[in-house]
Each structure stands twice: as structure tokens, then as C-alpha cells.
Amino acid sequence: MTLERYSVDTVVIGAGVVGLACARELALAGQDVVVLEQSGHWGEGTSSRNSEVIHAGLYYPPDSLKARFCVAGREALYAYCEQRNIPHRRTGKWIIATASEQAPALQAVVDRASACGVPLDWVNEAGVAQALPEVTALSGLFSPTTGIVDSHALMLSLLADVEASDGMLICRAPVQSVNSADEPGRHVVTVGGASPCELAASRVINAAGLDAIALLERWVGYPQGVRPAQYYARGSYFSYSGRHPFDTLVYPVPEPGGLGIHLTLDLAGQARFGPDVEWIDRVDYSVDPARRDAFAESIRRWWPALEPNRLQPAYAGVRPKLGNAQAGFQDFLIQTETAHGLPGVVQLLGIESPGLTASLSLGRYVAGLVA
């Protein structure tokens, strides 16, 4: 069957927060942009299954892309939320040590934050007790620039900007393949769904999140020798019903693969805990209620008054990891023509936390790459 073909300037694959941020910048620059999303709605994947935290940029090596885009993205995000009246709050965040052997881990956070120019205060046991009377900790770090944001309101605003600049979002439009080999400088995106078609574009941004690396197997002309391996780390969240004593975020020291089971707040003040880290072989968003006991044990190390029966399974997110549990720090991977030889193509791979915080700075960077 011959598919009807349409020509556009730019195709963005994936309507999560990073894809929408890229589309917004490109549309504002005057490009004819089409965003393709395989789900029935924007932002249903990783972008809506996280802590909704605006990260300060404390945990990443100073020469990494995560540090660069998190720090710039944090300030851009606060400014954008103010301009657009997007619900958000600068809550601040505590990182606490409950054992003396955790002091080097806190020092490592201080060193990285200092190298990245991120403000951070080291507080002794008495200071933590004064700020967090119900928390048991030997020392702690306070981050004044950490906050929370309504991620759905953010994505809705980004989409509004795209559409106001004549860009278009098409949902239920799975990308079956991309052909970059037949027409030099043109990339033909084959779209399935109820109205299959082909989109011929001079620029393609792969912001498909959990599906970004799998798409490379169906990308004609993409050299498979530069395709990274894909790993998945699931993080479950438990909500906490009723009252609690917190008005700021509380984190333990970081752990391999994540930041530990921490306390975050939504904009209504409800507490939730998570994520934990569970390495899995495929994308699976189920939450095992039996994990509550492990959550309770971990949280009680620093909040002894926790009532475990008030912990309820909430949701799970899956991180697109570029390394396994033993791999250590893995940075964002942004592939351009230099890596894959395809002009006008940008591959955004392994975009996990702090992707939400970094979204606006990532969008500006990608737009600059294909301007």
C-alpha cells in the first residue's frame, strides 16, 4: 500500500516534557513542527511518573550534561513558571545522614554542588533537629533552590506555545520506522495508527524517552555501531495519607541508581515517598504493595514516628538507563551528526532525572543544534 506523504520542516518524536520543550523552541524559531506521540495523550510516560521535583543540580559531575542542563534548566523553569502562572513552589530540600559513615557521601554532594555553583548549607545535628524536630539525623545539607512543579500544567503550557506558533501534536501516531538513507538531507518518518502516512522532514528529534533506543533498530541509515544498550530501573512511590509534620523535601544520602527513598510533597501538601530502585528487564509500571515494609524500614531510620499502615501504593516510574546497577554515573547522551552521520537528526538517549528540571535548557540546546 502506498502511503500518503507530507513534507514538514521538523518532526519531534515523543510528547513528553523534553519533546514538547524541543518542539516549542523550534516552533518559536519559525519552523513547521509536527510532534508525534504513540499514546493517546501527551506526557503519559516518564514525564508524569516522577517526583515533580525541580532539582538544584547537586548530584552530577560538574563537566556533565546533567549538571549543565539541570542548573540552567532550573533557573529557566522557575522563570517560565512565574511568567505563565504554572503552579510551583520553592520548598527547599534536606539531605540527611543518619550514620557517621555517611559523612563522606554528604561531603561528595557538597563538593559536586560547589563545583557547579549550586548553593548548599551544611548543618549539624542540632541544626537539623531545630528545622526538622521529628527527624533523627547526625547532620544534613539544606538546598534552598530545590522546589516542586505541577508537571502536567507545565507540559500543557509548552504544548500551548507549540500550537500558538502553528506547530501540531498528533497522538496515537506510533513511529514505525525512519528512513534517512534514500534521500540525502531528508528523513522519511513512517507513522502508523488509524491514519498511517509518511512525513518527510529535514530535521528529526528523537525524544521518545523509554522507546528512544528501541526506535534506532528501525532507523534506516542509522549506524548500529553507535547504538547504546538499554536498561530499565523502576521506582515505586507510596503516598502517605493524612497529616504529617513536613513542609520541605527530605532525602537520605544518594544510593546507586537513584537518590534513595525520599519524602516529596505535592502542591496540596500531601506527602509521598519514593522512588526505590528495582532493575527490571522490560517496562512495567506495576507497584507491589509488599514493598511497603521495605519503604517503612528505610523511612523509619530518619522518621521514627512513621505509621506504616498510612503508606499506600501510588504509582511507579521507569528510568531509561544507559548502564546497569554496576555502571556508576551515566550522563545524558545527545547524538548529533558527528556521532551518527545524519544531518538534521538529534537523538536524545538516556534522558532520565533530572530531565524534567532540564527540559527547557535541553529544548534550547537542541534547537540551536538544528537551527
Secondary structure as the mmCIF struct_conf table of DSSP 4:
data_model
#
loop_
_struct_conf.conf_type_id
_struct_conf.id
_struct_conf.beg_label_comp_id
_struct_conf.beg_label_asym_id
_struct_conf.beg_label_seq_id
_struct_conf.end_label_comp_id
_struct_conf.end_label_asym_id
_struct_conf.end_label_seq_id
HELX_LH_PP_P HELX_LH_PP_P1 THR A 2 GLU A 4
STRN STRN1 ARG A 5 ILE A 13
BEND BEND1 GLY A 16 GLY A 16
HELX_RH_AL_P HELX_RH_AL_P1 VAL A 17 LEU A 28
TURN_TY1_P TURN_TY1_P1 ALA A 29 GLY A 30
STRN STRN2 VAL A 33 LEU A 36
BEND BEND2 GLN A 38 HIS A 41
TURN_TY1_P TURN_TY1_P2 TRP A 42 GLY A 43
BEND BEND3 GLY A 45 GLY A 45
HELX_RH_3T_P HELX_RH_3T_P1 THR A 46 SER A 48
BEND BEND4 ARG A 49 ASN A 50
STRN STRN3 VAL A 53 ILE A 54
BEND BEND5 GLY A 57 GLY A 57
BEND BEND6 TYR A 59 TYR A 60
TURN_TY1_P TURN_TY1_P3 PRO A 62 ASP A 63
BEND BEND7 SER A 64 SER A 64
HELX_RH_AL_P HELX_RH_AL_P2 LEU A 65 ARG A 84
TURN_TY1_P TURN_TY1_P4 ASN A 85 ASN A 85
STRN STRN4 HIS A 88 ARG A 89
STRN STRN5 LYS A 93 ALA A 97
BEND BEND8 THR A 98 ALA A 99
HELX_RH_3T_P HELX_RH_3T_P2 SER A 100 GLN A 102
HELX_RH_AL_P HELX_RH_AL_P3 ALA A 103 ALA A 115
TURN_TY1_P TURN_TY1_P5 CYS A 116 GLY A 117
STRN STRN6 ASP A 121 ASN A 124
HELX_RH_AL_P HELX_RH_AL_P4 GLU A 125 ALA A 131
TURN_TY1_P TURN_TY1_P6 PRO A 133 GLU A 134
BEND BEND9 LEU A 138 LEU A 138
STRN STRN7 SER A 139 SER A 143
TURN_TY1_P TURN_TY1_P7 PRO A 144 THR A 145
STRN STRN8 GLY A 147 VAL A 149
HELX_RH_AL_P HELX_RH_AL_P5 SER A 151 ALA A 164
TURN_TY1_P TURN_TY1_P8 SER A 165 ASP A 166
STRN STRN9 MET A 168 ILE A 170
BEND BEND10 CYS A 171 ARG A 172
STRN STRN10 VAL A 175 ASN A 179
BEND BEND11 ALA A 181 GLU A 183
TURN_TY1_P TURN_TY1_P9 PRO A 184 GLY A 185
STRN STRN11 HIS A 187 VAL A 191
BEND BEND12 GLY A 193 SER A 195
STRN STRN12 CYS A 197 ASN A 206
HELX_RH_3T_P HELX_RH_3T_P3 GLY A 209 ASP A 211
HELX_RH_AL_P HELX_RH_AL_P6 ALA A 212 LEU A 216
TURN_TY1_P TURN_TY1_P10 GLU A 217 ARG A 218
STRN STRN13 TRP A 219 VAL A 220
TURN_TY1_P TURN_TY1_P11 GLY A 221 GLY A 221
HELX_RH_3T_P HELX_RH_3T_P4 GLN A 224 VAL A 226
HELX_LH_PP_P HELX_LH_PP_P2 ARG A 227 ALA A 229
STRN STRN14 TYR A 231 TYR A 240
BEND BEND13 GLY A 242 GLY A 242
BEND BEND14 PRO A 245 PRO A 245
BEND BEND15 ASP A 247 THR A 248
STRN STRN15 LEU A 249 TYR A 251
BEND BEND16 VAL A 253 VAL A 253
STRN STRN16 GLU A 255 GLU A 255
TURN_TY1_P TURN_TY1_P12 PRO A 256 GLY A 257
STRN STRN17 GLY A 258 GLY A 258
BEND BEND17 LEU A 259 LEU A 259
BEND BEND18 ILE A 261 ILE A 261
STRN STRN18 HIS A 262 LEU A 265
TURN_TY1_P TURN_TY1_P13 LEU A 267 ALA A 268
STRN STRN19 ALA A 271 GLY A 274
STRN STRN20 GLU A 278 ILE A 280
BEND BEND19 ASP A 281 ARG A 282
HELX_RH_3T_P HELX_RH_3T_P5 PRO A 289 ARG A 291
HELX_RH_AL_P HELX_RH_AL_P7 ARG A 292 ARG A 300
TURN_TY1_P TURN_TY1_P14 ARG A 301 TRP A 302
TURN_TY1_P TURN_TY1_P15 PRO A 304 ALA A 305
HELX_RH_3T_P HELX_RH_3T_P6 PRO A 308 ARG A 310
STRN STRN21 LEU A 311 LYS A 321
BEND BEND20 LEU A 322 GLY A 323
TURN_TY1_P TURN_TY1_P16 ALA A 325 GLN A 326
BEND BEND21 ALA A 327 ALA A 327
STRN STRN22 LEU A 333 GLN A 335
HELX_RH_AL_P HELX_RH_AL_P8 GLU A 337 HIS A 340
TURN_TY1_P TURN_TY1_P17 PRO A 343 GLY A 344
STRN STRN23 VAL A 345 LEU A 349
BEND BEND22 GLY A 350 GLY A 350
TURN_TY1_P TURN_TY1_P18 SER A 353 PRO A 354
HELX_RH_AL_P HELX_RH_AL_P9 GLY A 355 LEU A 369
TURN_TY1_P TURN_TY1_P19 VAL A 370 VAL A 370
#
